[in-house]
Amino acid sequence: GSGRSSTEVSLHTTATMRVVTLCIAVSAAAAHNVIELHGSGTTNPSRWFWEIFDIMEARAKEPLHMTYRAIGSSTGMQEFVGPNSNFTAQADFGAGDIPMSSARFAQLVANNREMLHVPVAIGA
């Protein structure tokens, strides 16, 4: 094969806005707050996430704290969907080797949650 694996990254609306915020100026009111972005999921891209997060934190003009827990695709999706916490996400984004199932997506919609799939191809 190509030596690459496909990874789906799911972001809920709040996380998407946080990512956008990293790319534009943060308002003066938020200047003293630490912007946090937390993810979890598949183990394959974990080193990539950690390296990118370190670069982003070092170059950020505002205080920034980003984490990624390599706990597996299914557990990452579960933390993102949050079925055990009244459908409140325990992570801002999840990364998985497979796309989110239509059943899990339906759970998000039924609980007034939105998400964005961002396809990423990385790996060794």
All heavy atoms as an XYZ file, in Angstrom:
927
protein
N       0.791     -1.181      0.000
C       0.000      0.000      0.000
C       0.830      1.239      0.000
O       2.037      1.235     -0.187
N       0.188      2.349      0.229
C       0.838      3.654      0.204
C       1.586      3.945      1.494
O       2.330      4.904      1.568
C      -0.210      4.741     -0.029
O      -1.078      4.812      1.081
N       1.397      3.127      2.531
C       2.042      3.376      3.806
C       1.317      4.422      4.633
O       1.802      4.862      5.646
N       0.162      4.852      4.184
C      -0.614      5.845      4.911
C      -1.866      5.209      5.476
O      -2.413      4.286      4.918
C      -1.045      6.982      3.991
C       0.083      7.797      3.464
C      -0.461      8.909      2.634
N       0.635      9.561      1.941
C       0.471     10.507      1.072
N      -0.742     10.918      0.757
N       1.497     11.060      0.488
N      -2.323      5.748      6.559
C      -3.614      5.335      7.075
C      -4.518      6.547      7.044
O      -4.071      7.677      7.081
C      -3.499      4.788      8.502
O      -3.136      5.817      9.381
N      -5.792      6.308      6.952
C      -6.743      7.405      6.914
C      -7.286      7.617      8.312
O      -7.593      6.667      9.011
C      -7.886      7.068      5.949
O      -8.857      8.067      5.975
N      -7.366      8.838      8.710
C      -7.879      9.178     10.024
C      -8.974     10.212      9.860
O      -8.812     11.176      9.145
C      -6.763      9.739     10.930
O      -5.748      8.753     11.053
C      -7.291     10.099     12.299
N     -10.099     10.000     10.519
C     -11.190     10.966     10.530
C     -11.100     11.746     11.834
O     -10.955     11.165     12.903
C     -12.550     10.260     10.477
C     -12.859      9.610      9.172
C     -13.308     10.601      8.115
O     -13.847     11.664      8.463
O     -13.099     10.288      6.938
N     -11.151     13.031     11.740
C     -11.152     13.870     12.920
C     -12.521     14.525     13.007
O     -12.985     15.135     12.056
C     -10.047     14.944     12.846
C     -10.106     15.844     14.062
C      -8.679     14.301     12.714
N     -13.177     14.372     14.139
C     -14.501     14.944     14.345
C     -14.399     16.104     15.320
O     -13.827     15.966     16.385
C     -15.451     13.898     14.917
O     -15.508     12.788     14.073
N     -14.937     17.229     14.926
C     -14.912     18.404     15.777
C     -16.336     18.842     16.055
O     -17.148     18.884     15.143
C     -14.210     19.569     15.069
C     -12.760     19.367     14.668
C     -12.332     20.496     13.750
C     -11.881     19.336     15.895
N     -16.665     19.159     17.302
C     -17.978     19.741     17.507
C     -17.856     21.251     17.344
O     -16.781     21.799     17.237
C     -18.639     19.313     18.815
C     -17.933     19.690     20.076
N     -17.940     20.955     20.573
C     -17.222     18.940     20.942
C     -17.281     20.989     21.705
N     -16.828     19.790     21.945
N     -18.948     21.933     17.243
C     -18.962     23.342     16.875
C     -18.072     24.182     17.775
O     -17.332     25.023     17.291
C     -20.405     23.882     16.908
O     -21.199     23.056     16.067
C     -20.462     25.309     16.429
N     -18.085     23.940     19.061
C     -17.253     24.720     19.971
C     -15.782     24.534     19.636
O     -15.029     25.495     19.592
C     -17.520     24.311     21.434
O     -18.901     24.508     21.705
C     -16.684     25.131     22.390
N     -15.372     23.313     19.369
C     -13.972     23.059     19.022
C     -13.626     23.717     17.702
O     -12.536     24.260     17.548
C     -13.705     21.562     18.959
N     -14.532     23.680     16.743
C     -14.288     24.322     15.463
C     -14.045     25.806     15.675
O     -13.122     26.386     15.095
C     -15.482     24.108     14.510
O     -15.699     22.712     14.360
C     -15.224     24.734     13.156
N     -14.847     26.422     16.502
C     -14.670     27.842     16.775
C     -13.336     28.095     17.478
O     -12.687     29.092     17.217
C     -15.833     28.379     17.608
C     -17.160     28.370     16.860
S     -17.095     29.165     15.236
C     -16.649     30.830     15.696
N     -12.917     27.187     18.329
C     -11.624     27.356     19.006
C     -10.492     27.286     17.995
O      -9.539     28.050     18.075
C     -11.449     26.300     20.088
C     -12.317     26.550     21.292
C     -12.128     25.499     22.347
N     -13.015     25.761     23.468
C     -13.326     24.871     24.369
N     -12.826     23.666     24.307
N     -14.135     25.163     25.350
N     -10.590     26.373     17.042
C      -9.557     26.259     16.012
C      -9.533     27.520     15.169
O      -8.470     28.066     14.877
C      -9.779     25.009     15.130
C      -8.855     25.021     13.936
C      -9.565     23.747     15.955
N     -10.689     28.009     14.787
C     -10.767     29.248     14.018
C     -10.169     30.393     14.829
O      -9.437     31.229     14.294
C     -12.223     29.552     13.614
C     -12.353     30.935     13.021
C     -12.718     28.498     12.624
N     -10.443     30.409     16.121
C      -9.918     31.461     16.991
C      -8.397     31.466     16.988
O      -7.778     32.520     17.082
C     -10.455     31.294     18.430
O     -11.875     31.346     18.389
C      -9.932     32.379     19.346
N      -7.784     30.287     16.849
C      -6.327     30.212     16.808
C      -5.776     30.898     15.564
O      -4.647     31.335     15.555
C      -5.870     28.749     16.821
C      -6.217     27.963     18.065
C      -5.817     26.509     17.895
C      -5.549     28.558     19.278
N      -6.576     30.967     14.528
C      -6.121     31.526     13.266
C      -6.391     33.017     13.128
O      -5.902     33.649     12.206
C      -6.783     30.772     12.106
S      -6.367     29.021     12.075
N      -7.191     33.569     14.000
C      -7.510     34.994     13.943
C      -7.198     35.633     15.285
O      -6.932     34.957     16.268
C      -8.998     35.217     13.565
C      -9.924     34.594     14.598
C      -9.293     34.677     12.185
C     -11.399     34.869     14.373
N      -7.247     36.934     15.314
C      -6.952     37.650     16.562
C      -8.020     37.348     17.600
O      -9.199     37.310     17.306
C      -6.890     39.148     16.301
N      -7.582     37.128     18.812
C      -8.490     36.882     19.922
C      -8.896     38.243     20.483
O      -8.086     39.150     20.579
C      -7.796     36.031     21.006
C      -8.711     35.813     22.195
C      -7.348     34.718     20.433
N     -10.140     38.383     20.841
C     -10.621     39.667     21.349
C      -9.881     40.056     22.620
O      -9.372     39.218     23.362
C     -12.120     39.604     21.618
O     -12.370     38.762     22.720
N      -9.824     41.346     22.871
C      -9.121     41.855     24.047
C      -9.698     41.291     25.335
O      -8.963     41.047     26.287
C      -9.172     43.376     24.067
N     -10.997     41.030     25.353
C     -11.626     40.486     26.559
C     -11.121     39.098     26.883
O     -11.071     38.698     28.043
C     -13.145     40.457     26.388
N     -10.747     38.330     25.865
C     -10.282     36.962     26.079
C      -8.763     36.881     26.150
O      -8.200     35.803     26.254
C     -10.804     36.058     24.969
N      -8.085     38.014     26.086
C      -6.624     38.037     25.984
C      -5.924     37.371     27.166
O      -4.831     36.847     27.006
C      -6.137     39.466     25.831
N      -6.537     37.371     28.331
C      -5.866     36.815     29.498
C      -6.311     35.400     29.828
O      -5.807     34.796     30.762
C      -6.066     37.740     30.695
C      -5.495     39.101     30.468
N      -4.141     39.335     30.351
C      -6.103     40.294     30.282
C      -3.942     40.615     30.124
N      -5.110     41.217     30.072
N      -7.231     34.860     29.075
C      -7.705     33.506     29.297
C      -6.875     32.524     28.489
O      -6.441     32.829     27.388
C      -9.176     33.368     28.888
C     -10.098     34.186     29.765
O      -9.823     34.382     30.939
N     -11.176     34.661     29.189
N      -6.694     31.350     29.019
C      -6.002     30.294     28.287
C      -7.017     29.613     27.384
O      -8.074     29.177     27.822
C      -5.381     29.265     29.260
C      -4.772     28.106     28.491
C      -4.344     29.937     30.148
N      -6.697     29.529     26.108
C      -7.548     28.832     25.150
C      -7.177     27.361     25.234
O      -6.005     27.009     25.123
C      -7.324     29.364     23.724
C      -7.678     30.843     23.650
C      -8.152     28.554     22.726
C      -7.217     31.515     22.373
N      -8.169     26.498     25.457
C      -7.912     25.069     25.595
C      -8.592     24.291     24.488
O      -9.713     24.610     24.099
C      -8.404     24.576     26.957
C      -7.622     25.187     28.110
C      -7.873     24.485     29.429
O      -8.319     23.316     29.417
O      -7.610     25.096     30.457
N      -7.901     23.268     23.994
C      -8.427     22.359     22.985
C      -7.938     20.961     23.346
O      -6.734     20.735     23.424
C      -7.940     22.747     21.589
C      -8.441     21.893     20.438
C      -9.943     22.091     20.242
C      -7.711     22.254     19.157
N      -8.877     20.041     23.605
C      -8.525     18.704     24.050
C      -9.124     17.665     23.113
O     -10.283     17.755     22.727
C      -9.017     18.463     25.481
C      -8.495     19.483     26.449
N      -7.190     19.500     26.858
C      -9.099     20.544     27.039
C      -7.008     20.523     27.683
N      -8.154     21.167     27.805
N      -8.323     16.675     22.755
C      -8.788     15.612     21.880
C      -8.384     14.248     22.393
O      -7.533     14.110     23.275
N      -9.014     13.228     21.812
C      -8.681     11.853     22.165
C      -9.075     10.946     21.018
O      -9.907     11.309     20.184
C      -9.388     11.430     23.455
O     -10.792     11.506     23.300
N      -8.464      9.767     20.966
C      -8.822      8.804     19.935
C      -7.675      7.900     19.543
O      -6.839      7.529     20.371
N      -7.638      7.583     18.252
C      -6.697      6.604     17.720
C      -5.246      6.927     18.072
O      -4.883      8.086     18.229
C      -6.879      6.467     16.187
O      -6.076      5.397     15.714
C      -6.494      7.734     15.468
N      -4.446      5.887     18.189
C      -3.058      6.076     18.609
C      -2.127      6.493     17.469
O      -1.127      7.164     17.707
C      -2.506      4.776     19.242
O      -2.625      3.714     18.297
C      -3.262      4.435     20.509
N      -2.460      6.131     16.225
C      -1.540      6.368     15.113
C      -1.081      7.823     14.979
O       0.113      8.067     14.861
C      -2.150      5.862     13.801
C      -1.195      5.961     12.642
O      -0.017      5.697     12.773
N      -1.713      6.359     11.499
N      -1.971      8.822     14.991
C      -1.500     10.193     14.790
C      -1.084     10.923     16.062
O      -0.811     12.115     16.023
C      -2.722     10.876     14.172
C      -3.867     10.192     14.823
C      -3.423      8.744     14.956
N      -1.007     10.222     17.180
C      -0.768     10.910     18.453
C       0.523     11.720     18.452
O       0.528     12.871     18.882
C      -0.794      9.930     19.619
O       0.198      8.940     19.465
N       1.607     11.154     17.960
C       2.875     11.912     17.934
C       2.747     13.152     17.068
O       3.292     14.209     17.381
C       4.020     11.026     17.462
C       4.391      9.969     18.506
C       5.553      9.115     18.099
N       6.731      9.946     17.857
C       7.724      9.601     17.056
N       7.693      8.453     16.422
N       8.752     10.402     16.892
N       2.012     13.036     15.957
C       1.802     14.174     15.063
C       1.028     15.267     15.795
O       1.409     16.434     15.741
C       1.053     13.708     13.809
C       0.783     14.787     12.828
C       1.659     15.334     11.940
C      -0.466     15.468     12.638
N       1.039     16.307     11.206
C      -0.264     16.415     11.612
C      -1.718     15.370     13.230
C      -1.280     17.256     11.169
C      -2.728     16.215     12.783
C      -2.499     17.136     11.763
N      -0.067     14.886     16.455
C      -0.835     15.870     17.210
C       0.045     16.563     18.245
O       0.030     17.786     18.374
C      -2.039     15.233     17.916
C      -3.221     14.962     17.020
C      -3.760     13.692     16.949
C      -3.807     15.966     16.275
C      -4.857     13.424     16.147
C      -4.906     15.717     15.467
C      -5.430     14.439     15.404
N       0.822     15.787     19.010
C       1.656     16.366     20.061
C       2.680     17.343     19.483
O       2.905     18.408     20.053
C       2.333     15.263     20.865
C       1.383     14.381     21.622
C       0.168     14.739     22.152
C       1.546     13.006     21.909
N      -0.422     13.658     22.752
C       0.398     12.569     22.628
C       2.533     12.070     21.643
C       0.231     11.269     23.077
C       2.375     10.771     22.086
C       1.240     10.379     22.800
N       3.305     16.984     18.381
C       4.296     17.875     17.761
C       3.647     19.155     17.251
O       4.165     20.252     17.464
C       5.022     17.155     16.622
C       5.991     16.104     17.119
C       6.702     15.375     15.993
O       6.924     15.989     14.927
O       7.027     14.192     16.175
N       2.512     19.022     16.568
C       1.809     20.199     16.056
C       1.334     21.078     17.204
O       1.446     22.310     17.150
C       0.620     19.782     15.159
C       1.126     19.063     13.911
C      -0.256     20.984     14.803
C       2.077     19.868     13.054
N       0.803     20.481     18.261
C       0.334     21.250     19.408
C       1.487     22.030     20.040
O       1.326     23.185     20.421
C      -0.326     20.350     20.443
C      -1.667     19.789     20.022
C      -2.302     18.864     20.823
C      -2.286     20.171     18.841
C      -3.538     18.342     20.464
C      -3.522     19.651     18.473
C      -4.150     18.731     19.293
N       2.664     21.390     20.178
C       3.824     22.081     20.746
C       4.187     23.304     19.910
O       4.476     24.376     20.450
C       5.033     21.141     20.836
C       4.922     20.132     21.964
O       4.056     20.303     22.854
O       5.705     19.157     21.954
N       4.168     23.155     18.592
C       4.496     24.275     17.694
C       3.459     25.379     17.833
O       3.805     26.566     17.950
C       4.591     23.788     16.233
C       5.816     22.882     16.064
C       4.639     24.971     15.260
C       5.842     22.128     14.739
N       2.181     24.996     17.824
C       1.116     25.994     17.930
C       1.171     26.734     19.266
O       1.004     27.951     19.314
C      -0.248     25.344     17.725
C      -0.466     24.871     16.295
S      -2.024     23.992     16.060
C      -3.171     25.366     16.106
N       1.422     26.002     20.357
C       1.505     26.641     21.670
C       2.684     27.609     21.722
O       2.573     28.706     22.277
C       1.627     25.594     22.771
C       0.330     24.855     23.047
C       0.471     23.744     24.077
O       1.590     23.487     24.573
O      -0.558     23.123     24.392
N       3.828     27.229     21.129
C       5.013     28.084     21.139
C       4.807     29.347     20.307
O       5.327     30.408     20.649
C       6.220     27.300     20.613
N       4.053     29.247     19.229
C       3.873     30.390     18.319
C       2.628     31.224     18.620
O       2.453     32.291     18.039
C       3.805     29.887     16.888
C       5.110     29.284     16.436
C       5.034     28.836     15.013
N       6.294     28.220     14.613
C       6.494     27.664     13.449
N       5.526     27.640     12.540
N       7.664     27.129     13.165
N       1.781     30.756     19.491
C       0.526     31.458     19.777
C       0.790     32.801     20.439
O       1.688     32.934     21.268
C      -0.361     30.596     20.670
N       0.008     33.773     20.066
C       0.116     35.095     20.681
C      -0.667     35.164     21.980
O      -0.454     36.055     22.786
C      -0.374     36.159     19.704
C       0.530     36.274     18.499
C       0.090     37.350     17.575
C       1.049     37.357     16.395
N       0.859     38.487     15.529
N      -1.576     34.243     22.161
C      -2.384     34.159     23.374
C      -2.056     32.853     24.082
O      -1.637     31.889     23.437
C      -3.878     34.193     23.028
C      -4.313     35.427     22.266
C      -4.080     36.717     23.030
O      -4.128     36.701     24.280
O      -3.851     37.746     22.382
N      -2.253     32.772     25.395
C      -2.001     31.524     26.120
C      -2.854     30.384     25.537
O      -4.055     30.534     25.349
C      -2.424     31.836     27.552
C      -2.410     33.320     27.652
C      -2.726     33.840     26.283
N      -2.213     29.286     25.263
C      -2.855     28.170     24.591
C      -2.413     26.872     25.239
O      -1.226     26.673     25.511
C      -2.433     28.201     23.115
C      -2.917     27.140     22.164
C      -4.437     27.153     22.056
C      -2.306     27.373     20.788
N      -3.384     25.978     25.501
C      -3.078     24.659     26.062
C      -3.850     23.614     25.269
O      -5.081     23.653     25.202
C      -3.469     24.595     27.538
C      -3.210     23.263     28.167
N      -1.934     22.780     28.360
C      -4.050     22.318     28.623
C      -2.015     21.579     28.915
N      -3.288     21.270     29.079
N      -3.118     22.684     24.650
C      -3.737     21.666     23.797
C      -3.255     20.286     24.230
O      -2.079     20.108     24.547
C      -3.357     21.919     22.336
C      -3.740     23.313     21.868
S      -3.020     23.757     20.285
C      -4.166     22.933     19.207
N      -4.171     19.314     24.243
C      -3.807     17.952     24.626
C      -4.448     16.948     23.678
O      -5.456     17.242     23.028
C      -4.290     17.617     26.056
O      -5.713     17.656     26.104
C      -3.695     18.567     27.085
N      -3.838     15.773     23.608
C      -4.413     14.659     22.855
C      -4.095     13.379     23.615
O      -2.941     13.120     23.953
C      -3.836     14.567     21.441
C      -4.457     13.449     20.637
C      -5.728     13.599     20.098
C      -3.808     12.229     20.470
C      -6.334     12.571     19.396
C      -4.405     11.196     19.766
C      -5.662     11.377     19.232
O      -6.259     10.354     18.543
N      -5.143     12.591     23.896
C      -4.957     11.318     24.596
C      -5.152     10.188     23.591
O      -6.215     10.059     22.985
C      -5.962     11.182     25.747
C      -5.734     12.210     26.827
C      -6.667     12.132     28.027
N      -7.999     11.670     27.768
C      -8.513     10.520     28.246
N      -7.790      9.732     29.000
N      -9.758     10.189     27.978
N      -4.120      9.384     23.401
C      -4.169      8.234     22.491
C      -4.794      7.055     23.233
O      -4.108      6.291     23.904
C      -2.757      7.892     22.003
N      -6.124      6.917     23.103
C      -6.858      5.900     23.873
C      -7.637      4.936     22.989
O      -8.370      4.102     23.495
C      -7.815      6.577     24.875
C      -8.778      7.517     24.162
C      -7.040      7.306     25.957
C      -9.844      8.110     25.051
N      -7.491      5.076     21.679
C      -8.201      4.209     20.747
C      -9.397      4.910     20.123
O     -10.016      5.776     20.727
N      -9.693      4.525     18.888
C     -10.761      5.174     18.122
C     -12.114      5.098     18.800
O     -12.824      6.105     18.914
C     -10.876      4.541     16.730
O      -9.704      4.736     16.002
N     -12.507      3.915     19.244
C     -13.841      3.746     19.842
C     -14.005      4.567     21.107
O     -15.024      5.227     21.303
C     -14.111      2.271     20.142
O     -14.202      1.542     18.953
N     -13.007      4.542     21.965
C     -13.083      5.304     23.208
C     -13.057      6.797     22.912
O     -13.776      7.575     23.548
C     -11.942      4.916     24.161
O     -11.984      3.501     24.371
C     -12.064      5.620     25.505
N     -12.258      7.214     21.931
C     -12.233      8.619     21.534
C     -13.583      9.084     21.028
O     -14.059     10.168     21.378
N     -14.232      8.239     20.199
C     -15.568      8.595     19.716
C     -16.560      8.671     20.856
O     -17.409      9.560     20.904
C     -16.052      7.582     18.676
C     -15.489      7.790     17.319
S     -16.366      6.734     16.156
C     -15.075      6.442     14.969
N     -16.457      7.734     21.783
C     -17.371      7.727     22.921
C     -17.188      8.991     23.760
O     -18.162      9.595     24.198
C     -17.150      6.481     23.772
C     -18.211      6.301     24.828
C     -18.171      4.917     25.445
O     -17.453      4.030     24.993
N     -18.937      4.732     26.485
N     -15.951      9.413     23.978
C     -15.720     10.637     24.744
C     -16.238     11.863     23.999
O     -16.706     12.808     24.604
C     -14.228     10.811     25.049
C     -13.742      9.887     26.125
C     -12.332     10.209     26.583
O     -11.686     11.125     26.026
O     -11.880      9.537     27.522
N     -16.132     11.843     22.673
C     -16.622     12.959     21.869
C     -18.147     13.027     21.881
O     -18.731     14.087     22.058
C     -16.103     12.838     20.438
C     -16.616     13.906     19.520
C     -16.090     15.182     19.565
C     -17.621     13.632     18.620
C     -16.566     16.181     18.735
C     -18.101     14.619     17.772
C     -17.573     15.897     17.830
N     -18.800     11.875     21.703
C     -20.266     11.826     21.690
C     -20.820     12.045     23.095
O     -21.806     12.754     23.277
C     -20.775     10.495     21.086
C     -22.284     10.376     21.201
C     -20.334     10.367     19.631
N     -20.198     11.444     24.100
C     -20.602     11.641     25.488
C     -21.867     10.942     25.930
O     -22.627     11.501     26.724
N     -22.132      9.695     25.484
C     -23.372      9.040     25.900
C     -23.434      8.767     27.405
O     -24.522      8.635     27.954
C     -23.377      7.737     25.103
C     -21.940      7.463     24.828
C     -21.307      8.816     24.669
N     -22.289      8.702     28.063
C     -22.276      8.438     29.501
C     -22.284      9.718     30.335
O     -22.228      9.658     31.550
C     -21.055      7.588     29.868
C     -21.097      6.249     29.169
O     -22.164      5.683     28.942
N     -19.940      5.742     28.794
N     -22.324     10.868     29.656
C     -22.322     12.147     30.381
C     -23.398     13.081     29.816
O     -23.134     14.247     29.548
C     -20.944     12.796     30.300
O     -20.599     13.011     28.937
N     -24.598     12.524     29.618
C     -25.732     13.290     29.083
C     -25.401     13.962     27.751
O     -25.838     15.066     27.485
C     -26.232     14.316     30.098
C     -26.835     13.667     31.305
O     -27.502     12.637     31.208
N     -26.588     14.239     32.471
N     -24.590     13.293     26.965
C     -24.194     13.745     25.639
C     -23.448     15.075     25.659
O     -23.521     15.868     24.739
C     -25.386     13.758     24.671
C     -25.882     12.365     24.427
C     -26.915     11.833     25.185
C     -25.268     11.563     23.483
C     -27.347     10.528     24.986
C     -25.684     10.261     23.280
C     -26.725      9.744     24.028
N     -22.706     15.272     26.731
C     -21.780     16.387     26.814
C     -20.404     15.841     26.459
O     -19.948     14.868     27.053
C     -21.757     16.976     28.238
O     -23.076     17.420     28.565
C     -20.775     18.116     28.350
N     -19.765     16.457     25.493
C     -18.461     15.979     25.040
C     -17.428     16.067     26.156
O     -17.369     17.049     26.885
C     -17.994     16.786     23.836
N     -16.631     15.023     26.277
C     -15.521     15.026     27.216
C     -14.233     15.405     26.502
O     -13.187     15.504     27.120
C     -15.396     13.650     27.858
C     -16.632     13.297     28.669
C     -16.687     11.827     29.015
O     -16.549     10.975     28.141
N     -16.890     11.538     30.283
N     -14.310     15.611     25.176
C     -13.171     16.033     24.366
C     -13.696     16.971     23.284
O     -14.820     16.827     22.823
C     -12.477     14.819     23.733
N     -12.878     17.942     22.893
C     -13.275     18.884     21.850
C     -13.231     18.251     20.466
O     -13.943     18.673     19.570
C     -12.350     20.100     21.860
C     -12.462     20.864     23.170
O     -13.594     21.171     23.576
O     -11.412     21.146     23.776
N     -12.357     17.254     20.301
C     -12.316     16.541     19.032
C     -11.883     15.110     19.273
O     -11.285     14.777     20.286
C     -11.393     17.239     18.012
C      -9.925     17.105     18.299
C      -9.184     16.076     17.722
C      -9.284     17.999     19.126
C      -7.831     15.951     17.986
C      -7.929     17.890     19.395
C      -7.198     16.862     18.821
N     -12.225     14.260     18.321
C     -11.827     12.860     18.375
C     -11.222     12.470     17.048
O     -11.601     12.993     15.999
N     -10.259     11.586     17.071
C      -9.646     11.084     15.846
C      -9.831      9.569     15.827
O      -9.656      8.902     16.834
C      -8.162     11.433     15.792
N     -10.191      9.050     14.656
C     -10.421      7.613     14.546
C     -10.000      7.077     13.197
O      -9.915      7.810     12.216
N      -9.735      5.781     13.141
C      -9.369      5.117     11.898
C     -10.576      4.888     11.000
O     -10.427      4.553      9.838
C      -8.700      3.766     12.189
C      -7.398      3.927     12.955
O      -6.753      4.974     12.791
O      -7.051      3.021     13.714
N     -11.763      5.034     11.577
C     -12.997      4.840     10.817
C     -13.905      6.039     11.065
O     -13.843      6.667     12.115
C     -13.713      3.535     11.236
C     -13.971      3.527     12.748
C     -12.937      2.310     10.811
C     -14.806      2.379     13.241
N     -14.764      6.376     10.103
C     -15.687      7.491     10.323
C     -16.706      7.154     11.412
O     -16.942      5.983     11.720
C     -16.399      7.662      8.987
C     -15.730      6.770      8.018
C     -14.877      5.804      8.780
N     -17.302      8.164     11.964
C     -18.334      7.961     12.966
C     -19.522      7.241     12.334
O     -19.917      7.545     11.206
C     -18.782      9.298     13.547
C     -19.791      9.138     14.663
S     -20.167     10.686     15.482
C     -18.637     10.992     16.342
N     -20.083      6.312     13.071
C     -21.240      5.563     12.567
C     -22.458      6.469     12.478
O     -22.559      7.476     13.178
C     -21.552      4.385     13.490
O     -22.077      4.847     14.719
N     -23.396      6.094     11.623
C     -24.625      6.883     11.501
C     -25.423      6.848     12.808
O     -26.103      7.817     13.153
C     -25.469      6.396     10.325
O     -25.793      5.038     10.474
N     -25.328      5.759     13.560
C     -26.035      5.669     14.849
C     -25.467      6.685     15.846
O     -26.229      7.367     16.536
C     -25.934      4.257     15.410
N     -24.140      6.792     15.918
C     -23.537      7.768     16.836
C     -23.831      9.190     16.370
O     -24.082     10.082     17.173
C     -22.033      7.549     16.962
C     -21.699      6.425     17.912
C     -20.254      6.473     18.327
N     -20.044      5.569     19.438
C     -18.926      4.909     19.644
N     -17.911      5.044     18.829
N     -18.815      4.114     20.678
N     -23.788      9.396     15.053
C     -24.115     10.727     14.526
C     -25.552     11.092     14.880
O     -25.832     12.225     15.275
C     -23.898     10.777     13.011
C     -24.181     12.118     12.423
C     -23.277     13.155     12.567
C     -25.363     12.356     11.749
C     -23.543     14.418     12.044
C     -25.639     13.603     11.212
C     -24.725     14.635     11.362
N     -26.461     10.125     14.763
C     -27.872     10.366     15.105
C     -28.011     10.742     16.578
O     -28.854     11.576     16.935
C     -28.717      9.134     14.776
N     -27.182     10.143     17.452
C     -27.218     10.501     18.869
C     -26.839     11.970     19.065
O     -27.444     12.668     19.869
C     -26.259      9.624     19.679
C     -26.719      8.201     19.862
C     -25.685      7.388     20.631
O     -24.483      7.526     20.414
N     -26.178      6.553     21.532
N     -25.835     12.419     18.318
C     -25.434     13.822     18.417
C     -26.570     14.747     17.995
O     -26.907     15.693     18.697
C     -24.208     14.090     17.534
C     -22.889     13.521     18.006
C     -21.816     13.733     16.944
C     -22.466     14.151     19.315
N     -27.157     14.457     16.836
C     -28.243     15.282     16.309
C     -29.423     15.296     17.270
O     -30.004     16.358     17.542
C     -28.666     14.790     14.908
C     -29.916     15.503     14.425
C     -27.527     14.972     13.910
N     -29.765     14.136     17.810
C     -30.895     14.037     18.738
C     -30.653     14.845     20.011
O     -31.599     15.207     20.705
C     -31.164     12.574     19.083
N     -29.402     15.132     20.308
C     -29.056     15.885     21.514
C     -28.569     17.300     21.188
O     -27.803     17.894     21.943
C     -28.016     15.113     22.324
C     -28.645     13.934     23.011
O     -29.256     14.093     24.062
N     -28.539     12.761     22.419
N     -29.029     17.802     20.025
C     -28.720     19.173     19.599
C     -27.228     19.472     19.530
O     -26.790     20.564     19.889
C     -29.424     20.191     20.501
C     -30.917     20.078     20.418
O     -31.467     19.916     19.331
N     -31.581     20.130     21.556
N     -26.467     18.505     19.094
C     -25.025     18.686     18.916
C     -24.707     18.666     17.433
O     -25.380     18.021     16.651
C     -24.254     17.557     19.607
C     -24.437     17.451     21.095
C     -23.281     17.962     21.915
N     -21.987     17.617     21.434
C     -21.342     16.465     21.679
N     -21.903     15.531     22.401
N     -20.145     16.269     21.198
N     -23.677     19.370     17.046
C     -23.201     19.378     15.668
C     -21.759     18.917     15.642
O     -21.058     18.999     16.641
C     -23.287     20.790     15.086
C     -24.692     21.331     15.001
C     -24.726     22.746     14.446
O     -23.689     23.240     13.969
O     -25.789     23.352     14.492
N     -21.319     18.448     14.488
C     -19.922     18.068     14.347
C     -19.487     18.270     12.920
O     -20.306     18.427     12.017
C     -19.682     16.631     14.772
C     -20.374     15.587     13.910
S     -19.764     13.960     14.242
C     -18.867     13.653     12.761
N     -18.206     18.255     12.722
C     -17.610     18.415     11.416
C     -16.580     17.307     11.230
O     -15.703     17.151     12.081
C     -16.942     19.795     11.327
C     -16.067     20.094     10.129
C     -16.932     20.188      8.876
C     -15.323     21.401     10.355
N     -16.694     16.528     10.156
C     -15.688     15.524      9.834
C     -14.590     16.187      9.029
O     -14.876     16.851      8.035
C     -16.293     14.391      8.979
C     -16.742     13.224      9.753
N     -17.286     12.121      9.155
C     -16.730     12.931     11.072
C     -17.592     11.225     10.067
N     -17.270     11.707     11.237
N     -13.353     16.000      9.432
C     -12.204     16.520      8.706
C     -11.327     15.331      8.334
O     -10.650     14.758      9.189
C     -11.396     17.510      9.580
C     -10.189     18.039      8.815
C     -12.275     18.646     10.069
N     -11.352     14.898      7.055
C     -10.521     13.760      6.668
C      -9.038     14.149      6.633
O      -8.683     15.223      6.133
C     -11.028     13.395      5.277
C     -11.771     14.591      4.789
C     -12.155     15.408      5.975
N      -8.212     13.289      7.205
C      -6.768     13.528      7.268
C      -6.078     12.225      6.906
O      -6.458     11.165      7.378
C      -6.345     13.949      8.701
C      -4.855     14.163      8.786
C      -7.100     15.182      9.155
N      -5.070     12.283      6.060
C      -4.283     11.087      5.711
C      -2.875     11.270      6.251
O      -2.122     12.131      5.787
C      -4.255     10.883      4.203
N      -2.541     10.500      7.293
C      -1.216     10.535      7.886
C      -0.813      9.140      8.275
O      -1.633      8.242      8.341
C      -1.147     11.470      9.127
C      -2.186     11.060     10.162
C      -1.307     12.913      8.740
C      -2.117     11.874     11.433
N       0.425      8.922      8.544
C       0.884      7.628      9.004
C       2.246      7.276      8.444
O       2.829      8.006      7.656
N       2.729      6.121      8.859
C       4.062      5.685      8.425
C       3.942      4.629      7.351
O       2.956      3.975      7.194
C       4.820      5.128      9.611
